[in-house]
Amino acid sequence: MPFLDDHDYLYPRDVRTQLTPNATQRTTLIVAGCYVIVIAILWHVPILSWIIYPFKLLTVGFHEMSHAIAGVLTCATIHSVELDPDEGGETRMSGGIPWITLPAGYLGSSLIGACLITCGFDTNASKIACLVLAAFFLFTLWWARRNWLTWALILGMSGLIVLFWFVGGGVALRYFILFIGVMSDLYVLWDVIDDTIARKVNNSDASAFARICGCFPSQVWGVIWLLIAFVFFAAGILVGIAVFKESADLQKEQAAHFLPVPGSSAATPGATVPTFLLVVVTSLLWKLLA
């Protein structure tokens, strides 16, 4: 009988232990919970809603860009991506596969939100998320070159990201990314309920999808998308808890050596990423405007 070494086996992880939040994660969860309450209040109180108005537009941007990305993946031609001051948006495309591009708006933006929530549990992951958002912003600007509101929104958000990158060694950036993730997922939940379940909007994505498929009314598709969005939201939290177990002090130490703030003791001439990104983004924006 051959000798079997126990070290050659992969034992299943203790799921309960892995999904039990530590002190740092409990703080993150409390902050996320406060975000939900504050966003819910500001979103539904007309006098106060202007406070989160730019972030509402950002979530609409995620929605429209998800349509556009799905269109590109299904060989569609993207003509424009536009945002309007009434918190609406439109993605104009020709070709593609409508039964993929139509649900991509809500499902894609909820997936983006879930990924940002996961990254919000770790400082270095938040920095990586910012680099992905930078690429996302550039594609948005490419398709929205004539829409001044989109330009103003993205330039403002880029400025906030750079600002928070410099605050507290990236801790502020982590909570900012967490806020954007929570905001994006809540937008999907509330918008699906408002447009498809509570009332029927004939020009909504769900109504257009129902006309193409013909098998279910728009309300049913709204419920299906809503359930998927809930799954994404919960998955974003659970993955963050399971993957990022580092304490706040360890995260701060690791962040000091990963894409550090220019001028800090840990920064090297080749590691001043925020400054480098500013130069690259400015150059690209100049070319887009030219």
MOWOFEN-V881539 format. One line per field, one symbol per residue. psi: psi as a letter, one per 40 degrees, with the letter a starting at -180 (. if undefined). Layout:
psi->???
//
This chain:
psi->hihhhdeeihiiihddddehiadddddddddddddddddddddehddedddedddddddddddddddddddddffihhdihiiieffiihhhiiaahdedddeddddddddddddddddeehddddddddddddddddddddefdehddddddddddddddddddehffeddddddddddddddddddddddddddddihhdeidddddddddediiddddddddddddddddddddddddddgeiidddddddddehfihheideiideegddddddddddddddddd.
//
